[in-house]
Amino acid sequence: QGQLVESGGGLVQPGGSLRLSCQASGFTFSHYVMSWYRQAPGKERELVARVTSISGSTSYADSVKGRFSISRDNAKDTVYLQMNNLKPEDTALYYCNADSVYSRMIYWGQGTQVTVSS
């Protein structure tokens, strides 16, 4: 079965940076659109960034445009989220998501906590 394991979360001051990683296993990574979602306490889960399977085209939530960058390495079965100029409102549990291009298979990671606070 497929698995996603996130890492890289932590506590950072406003204006700081973090790089999240998501290691995939058990499925053909290049056949999946990869996304990062986040969920803050008391709020719904929201899409943060997405990268397509082959072309690597990216899209972002308006709230993170210009500050976050998603990328993928199909040779390493890994997707990254570079987060710069972090704000307190970026505090959330960040989840990695894999959505198959060829089927209805979807995988979720367990999440990694990002806390932005002084």
C-alpha positions in Angstrom: 0.0 0.0 0.0 1.1 3.6 -0.6 2.4 5.7 2.1 3.3 9.4 2.5 5.6 10.6 5.3 6.0 14.3 6.0 8.9 15.9 7.8 10.4 19.3 8.3 7.8 21.0 10.5 8.7 22.9 13.6 8.6 26.2 15.5 9.8 29.3 13.7 9.6 33.0 14.3 7.6 35.3 12.0 9.6 36.0 8.9 11.4 32.8 9.1 11.6 29.8 6.7 10.9 26.1 6.7 11.2 23.4 4.1 8.7 20.5 4.3 9.4 17.2 2.7 7.1 14.3 1.8 8.5 10.9 1.0 6.3 8.6 -1.0 6.5 4.9 -1.2 4.4 2.0 -2.4 3.0 3.6 -5.6 4.2 5.1 -8.9 5.0 8.6 -7.7 5.2 10.1 -11.2 1.6 9.1 -11.9 0.3 11.3 -9.1 -0.5 15.0 -8.7 1.1 16.0 -5.4 -0.3 18.6 -3.1 0.2 20.2 0.3 -2.8 21.0 2.4 -3.0 22.6 5.9 -5.5 22.6 8.7 -5.5 25.1 11.5 -7.4 24.5 14.8 -11.1 25.2 14.3 -10.7 25.6 10.5 -11.3 23.4 7.5 -8.5 21.8 5.7 -7.4 24.0 2.8 -5.2 23.4 -0.3 -1.9 25.3 -0.1 0.0 24.2 -3.2 -0.2 21.6 -6.0 2.3 20.3 -8.6 1.3 18.2 -11.5 2.7 14.8 -12.3 4.9 15.1 -15.3 5.0 18.8 -16.4 5.5 20.0 -12.9 3.1 22.9 -13.3 2.3 24.5 -10.0 -0.5 26.4 -8.4 -0.9 28.1 -5.0 -3.5 29.5 -2.7 -3.7 33.2 -2.8 -2.6 33.5 0.8 0.8 31.9 0.1 1.6 33.1 -3.4 5.1 34.7 -3.6 6.1 33.1 -0.2 5.7 29.3 -0.7 7.2 27.2 -3.5 6.3 23.5 -4.2 8.6 21.2 -6.1 8.9 17.5 -6.8 11.8 15.1 -7.5 10.3 12.1 -9.3 13.7 10.3 -9.0 13.5 10.5 -5.2 9.7 10.1 -4.9 9.6 13.3 -2.9 7.7 16.5 -2.9 8.8 19.6 -1.1 7.2 22.8 0.2 9.6 25.7 0.7 8.0 28.3 3.0 9.5 31.7 3.3 8.4 34.9 5.2 6.2 32.8 7.4 3.4 34.5 9.3 1.5 33.5 12.4 -1.5 32.7 10.3 0.5 30.0 8.6 0.4 28.0 11.8 -1.3 24.7 11.0 -0.9 20.9 10.6 0.5 20.5 7.0 -0.5 17.4 5.1 0.9 15.8 2.0 -1.6 14.5 -0.6 -1.2 12.2 -3.6 -4.0 12.1 -6.2 -3.7 9.6 -9.0 -3.9 10.8 -12.6 -5.1 7.4 -13.8 -7.5 6.2 -11.1 -9.4 7.4 -8.0 -6.6 6.4 -5.6 -5.7 9.1 -3.1 -3.1 9.0 -0.3 -2.7 11.2 2.7 0.2 11.6 5.1 -0.1 11.9 8.8 0.8 15.6 8.9 3.6 17.7 10.2 3.0 20.7 12.6 4.2 24.2 11.6 4.0 26.8 14.3 4.9 30.4 13.6 5.3 32.4 16.8 7.6 34.8 18.5 
